[in-house]
Amino acid sequence: MTNKAAANKPAENTVLVQFEGDGSGVEDLSWGQREIWAMMRGNNSSLPLGGVRPLPPGSAVADVAAGLGFIMSRHQSLRTTVRFGPDDHASQVVHAAGEIVLEVVDAGDRESGEVAAAVAAGYMSKLFDYENEWPVRMAVITHRGAATHIAEAFCHLALDTFGLAVLHDDFDRHVEQPGSLTAPVTALPPLEQAKRQRGPGGRRAHEASMRYQLRLFDAVPECQLTESATPRQPRFWVLNWESPAAFRALGILSARLGLSTSPVLIAAFCVALTSITVSTERAAFHLVVNNRFRPGFAGSVSPVMASCPCVVDVADAPFEEVARRAWQASLGAYKHAYYDWEAKRDAFEALAAEQGVDPDWHVIFNDRRVSSRELDDASSALGPLRDELSRTALTWGEPTDMPEEKIFLNICDVPGTLSCELRADTNYVSPADMTSLVTRIESVLVDAAEAAALTGTTQ
């Protein structure tokens, strides 16, 4: 294949970027791709990642074109399209070479950042043509001849949040120091992942994961969230929350408990979740796991994240104990979130039919932080935590009818604050309960951190 540029070729001001890289072929989707693909099809969305990135002063269009050509050549996942076979079965097709359009948009008298945001929003709003379009859309915004911003969108089938961070590092390094990144990619691309996952090692990993996950089946409440008698339209709502107070509290508790921030945050989420669910003693949810700690996955620009059930008991326990339980439960999820998604779906459907019970674990916790996961309690000297509560911000996004889980909590990577995006099905979680969930996370963290500061222990 030599040209798929026409699938998304804008009408004016474009640069045609050539690329060529190692590796090509046709394979089944990797396990990470399969889970993302199922979500994409269920939501009728490419679930794109990306947005706007400012460029260093003095940047030129040619720099961005060179960076785009470099990442397209270097990473197989960006040179991948989808082939559909019998029964709509999807396979990945990796191409050795091709060309892609870089759009050039002159901001004119407009603010270039706003223009970039509008271009990125347009990219994000359109489904990718999986068979005929590269999973990358990119534009460079110029102002008075200088390149100021990049607007971009990546199909989720090509990468996940952590893969995007790796990709940005590669792009920036090549633009700033051309030729400095010469070492070959060592992480397994999806093509090789799929081959290995189909082999005996993959089968063993999948079977071990299924044994673990199926053991949790009976621990999940049959009903956590009850259906509302007053459905809303649009049905699916979005709440964005930022809390500097919770950010500081998380750092204090992490240092005092000797745990990373993730299980501490999971513990607060579990306590908050049981305050709005039928089950007041146990929180059940799927934890999204970044599998890059596995051999061959470090630095992978591909979707290697997967979700695994977690169950945490919170009844009659101080926060410190809930945090320890969350740490243990999350370790189990990290170890076993590596499996064939379709086989897992079939196994759970069969067990639910056999027992006549369908566990209610349509709750997702996804910690997407890259740079702000590990904190310390140095900020504890900055003054009372409660002084920070006035800086908490809650904003509502645009409701949609795009299907979501009952609760999907994304922890975003924003320096200096705990930033969350809560997506919920208001047929089960009212807007008031959405607000209650995030503010309860904040109060749990702040209360526990204050207790730790006063007594040296948590409550």
N, C-alpha and C positions, 0 to 999 in steps of 0.2 A: 504494500500500500504506500502511495506517495503523496496523496493529497486528500485531506478531509477539511480543508479550510473553508470550503463553500458552505458547510453546514451552519456556520454562524458568522458568515462574512458580512461585516457592516458595509454601508453604502459608500463611505468616504473615509479618507485619511487613515490608511492602514499600512502596516509593515508586514510583509510575509516572512516568517521566521522558519528557517530550515533546521532540521535536527536529525541526528542519527546516533543510535546507542546500541549497547550490547543486549542480546537476548531477544527472542521472538518465539511465537508459538501459540497454540490453542490448548486450553485446559479448562476443567471445571473451575468454578469460583472457589477461592479459598474459604476457610471457615469464617474468617472475619468479614469477607465480602458477602457471604451468604446471609449473615445476620443483618447487615446493613441493607442488603438487597430486599430482604423481606420487609423491613421497615419502610424503605423507599416505595415499594409497591403498595403496601398497606396505606400509606399516607398520600399516594399519588404525588410524590415530591422527590426531587433529587437530593433533598436535605443538604443543600450546599454549605460549604465552609468558605470563609474568606472575609472580604470587606474592603477597607481602605487602609493603605499604608503610605505614610509620608516618605519622600525620598530625601537623601542628603542634599544640601545646597551644592549647586554646580552639576547636578545630574543631567544627563541628556537622554533623548529617546533611544539612541543607539546603545546606551548602557542597559536600559530595560530590555531591549530586544536581545542583547547578548545574554542577559540573565535568564530570560525565558528560554532561549535556545539551549542553554546549559542545563537547566533543570529537566527539560523535556528529554534531552539526550541521556542524562544521568540516571533518571528514575523510570523504570519500566511501567509503574502504575499510571504515569501520565501519558504513556503511549498505548494505553489499553482501551479497546472498545468492547462491546458486548455482542455476542452472536446468539441468536435464538434458534433452538432446535425443536424437535417434536415436543408437544405438550408445553410449549413456551419455556423449555429448559434453557437457562442462561449459562453461557460459557464466556470466559475471558479470552480475548484475542490481543496478544501483545505484538506490536509492529516494530520493526527494526528502524524505520526511518519515516519521515513525513515532513509536513509543513503546517504551521499554525498561524492564524492571524493575530497580530497585536494591534489593537485599535488605538489611534492617537486622537485625543479630544482636546481641543483648545478651549481653555476656560474663558477667554475673552475678558469682558468686564466683570464676570462673576467670580466669586470666591472659589478658588480651585479645590479646596477641601469639600465644599458643598457639591461641586460638580462631580467630584470623584464619588461621593456618597450616592448621588443619584444614579451614576453609571453602575456602581456595584449593586444597588437595589434592583436595577433592571436586570442585571445578570442573575441575581438570586431568585427573581420571581418566575423565571422561565425554566421549564423542564429541560434537561439535557436530552439530546438525541443520542441515546446510548449506542446505537449501531453506527452512526455516521458522524459523530462529533467527538473530538478529544474532550477529556473530562476537565478541561481548563478553559476559563475565559479571563482575558486580561486586557486592560486598557492602561495607557499612560496619559496622565493629564498634564498639559503644558500651560504655562502662563508667561507671556512675553518671551517665548522661545525656550524657556527652561522647563525641564521635566520636574514636576513638584510632587505628584502623588501617583500611586498605583491603585487601580480598582480591579478587584479580582474575585472570582468564584471558582471553587473546585467541587466537582461532584463527589459526594461522600463515598461513593464506591471506590474512589482512587486513594483515599487517605482518611485518617481520623484527626482529632485535635492535636495529638502529640506528633503525628506524622507531619502535620502542617507546620509545627514549630521547627522540625528538622529541615523541612523544605525551605522555610524562610531563611534559616541560617545558611544553607547552601547557596541560595540566591544572593543574599547580601554579601557573603564572602567572595563570591565570584565577581560581583559588580565592583566591590571595593578593591579587590586584589586579583585581577584576572590571572588565571593560571596557577593560583596558589592551592587550589583544591584538586590535587591529581590522584590521590589515593582512591582505589576502586571502592564501590559500595560493597560492604561486607554483610549487610542485613539481607535476609532472604526476601526476594520479591514475591508477590502473590503467586506467580507462575510456579516457582519452586515450592512455596508453601503448600499449594494444592497437591503437588506430587507427593510430598512427604506425608501430608495428612491422610492420603489415600493408602499409605503403606502400613506395615505392622506397628511401627511406633505411634502413628496417628491413631490406629485402632485401640491400642492400649490406653492412650491418654483419654480418648473419648469414653471408653468403658469405665475407667476409674472415675471420670467426672460424673457419669450417669449414676454410678453407685452412690456417690456422695449426694448428688442433687435429689435423687429419688428417696433417700433416707430422710430428707427434710420435708417431704410431701405432707406427712401427717402433722408436722409441727406448725403448718401454716393455717391460720383461721379460715374457716369456710366463708366468712363474711367479715371484712374489715370496714368497708365503706358501703353504706346503704344508698339505694337509688332515691333521688329527690322526687317529691310529688309535684314540684313546680319547675319543669325543665326550662332552660334558657336557650335563646337563639340570638347570635351564634352560640354554639354549645361549649367550645373550648377556649378558655381564657388564659391570659399570660400576665404574671405579676413579676416585676423586677424589684429587687430589694438590695440595698447596700447599707452595711452597718460597720462603721469604724470601731464601735464599741465591741461588737462580736469578734472583729478581727484581732483586737488587742487581747480580749479574753481568751481567744483560742491559743494565742501564743503563750500566755501565762500558764494555761492549763497544760499545754503540751510539754512545757519545760518542767512543771511541777510533777506531772504524772510519769515523765520519762517515756512518752509515746509521741509518735508523729502526729501532726495535726489532723490527719484523715480519720483515724478511729475516734478521736475526741469529737470531731464534727459529726461523724456518724452517730455517736452516742446522743448528742443533743438532738439530732434529727429524729432518732427513735423515740426519745421522751416526748418530743413535740408531736410526732405522728400519733402516738397513743392518746393524745389529748383530743383528737378530732375523729378517732375511729371507734368502732364498736368494741374492739379488743383494747382494754386498758392495761393489759399485763404484758403483751408481746407485740413487737413490731416485725412485720414480714415485708420484705422488699427484694428487688433485684439490684445488686451492686454492679456497676459497670467497671470492668477491670482492664487496666492497661497491661497487655501481655508482653511488653518490651523487656521484662526481666527474663524472659525465656531465651534459651540459646538460639542465636541466629536472628533475634527480633530487635535487638538494641539498635536504635537509629533507623528503624524501618519507616519508609514513606509509603504506607499502605494502611488499610484498616485491620488492625490486629486486636482491637478491643472487643470484649465479649462480656455478657452479663451472667451473673450467677446468683442464685437465691441466697438470702441472708435472713436469719431469724435471731432476734435479740430480745431476751427477757428484760423488762425494766421495772417490774413490780417490786415494791418494798426493798429497793436497793439505793444506796447513795450514788451520786453521779460518778464517783471514782470507780465503783464496781461496774456500773453500766458501761463506762469507757473500757474497762478491761474485757467485758463480755463482747463489746463491739469490736475490739481488737482481735479477739479469738475468732469471732464469726467472720470478720473480714479476711483473716488469714486463710480460712477454709475456702472462701470465695476466690481469693487470689490463686490458690493452688489448683482449683478445679474449673476455672472459667476458660477452659480450652476444650472444645468439643464440636461435633458436627451439629449445627443448629437445626437442620431439618430432622435429623434422627432424634434429637432431644424433643422437638415439638411432637413428633409421632409417639415417643415413649410416654410423655406426660398426658397426651390425649388418650392413649390406651389405658393408662392407670386411672385417670379420672372416670372413664367409662366403666371400668371394672368395679371401682369403689362407689360410683354414683356420687362423687364429690369433686367439685372444681374449686381448688384453693384460690383465695382472693389475694394474689400477689402482683396485682397490676400497678405496682408502685416501683419507680426507678430512682435510684440515687446515683448521680454521675458527677464525680469530682474531676473537672476539666482543668484544674490548676496545673500550670507548668512551672512557673518561676516563684510562686508565692505559697508553696505547700509547707515548707519548713521555716518556722519562725522561732523566736525566743521570747523571753519575758522582759527584755530590755525596756519595752515600752511601758512597763508597770510603774516606772518612776515618773511618768508624764502627768500624773494627776488622777483623781477618782474616775473610775470607769464610767460611772453614771453621768459624768459631764459630757461624755461622748454620745449619749443616747439622743440628744437633740439633733445630731447630724445624720441620724438614720433616715433613709429615703425610700419611699414606696411609690412606684409608678406602674400604671397599667398599660400593657401592650394592646394591640388590636385583636379582639376576639375573632376566631375563625371557626369554620366547620371542618377543618382538616383533622382527622382522627388522631387522638393522643391516648396515652395511658391515663388511668384515673389520676395518678400523680406522677409527674416527671420533674425532678429537681436537679437542675444543672448548677454546679458551683463553678463560677467563672474566674478567670485568672486576671484579677484587677489589683494592682499594688495598693497597700494601705487600707484596704477595706475588705469585708467579707461580702462578696457580690454573688447573688443567686438569681437565677431565672426559674421561676416556678410555672410549669404548664399543667393545667388540670382540666378534667372533664367535669363541668359544673352540674352534670346530671348526678354526680356522686359527691363532689366537693364544691360547696358554695363559695362565692367570692369572699364572704366573711370568714369561712374556714381557711381559705388560702392565706388571707392576711394573718389569721390566728396562728397558722403553722409557722410562718417565717418569724413572726414576732416572738413566738414561744421559743424557737431556736435561740434567738438573741437573749431572751431572759434567762434561759437555762445556762447558757455560757457565762453571762455576766454574773449571775448569782453564784455559780460555782467558782468563778475566778475570784470574786470578792471574798468568799469563804476561805479559799486557799490563801489569799493574801493576809487575812486576819488571823487564821488559826494554823496555817501550814497544812491543812487538809481540805478536801472537797466534801460537799454535802450531796 
